[in-house]
Amino acid sequence: MKNYSTYILPTLSILFVLLFPVISMAQGDPGGDPGVPFDGGVSILLASGLAYGAKKYRERKQRNK
């Protein structure tokens, strides 16, 4: 008798990847503002990513000395 629990996670993962584009299709905008500015959250994420990258670069530079 085979252990079917080893097949459940990969099967569900494949189904999720295949069905995700269908589930996430955008609905029509009934009249809202079509121009969404990329300001607040995106700029914070970009700045934190740059700071994290600079920190890792300095740590690697110190380790190589």
Number of C-alpha atoms within 10 A of each C-alpha: 3 6 7 8 8 9 10 10 11 11 10 11 11 11 11 12 10 11 11 11 10 9 9 8 8 8 6 7 8 6 6 7 7 7 6 6 7 8 8 8 9 11 11 11 11 11 12 12 12 12 12 12 12 12 12 12 12 12 11 11 10 9 8 7 5
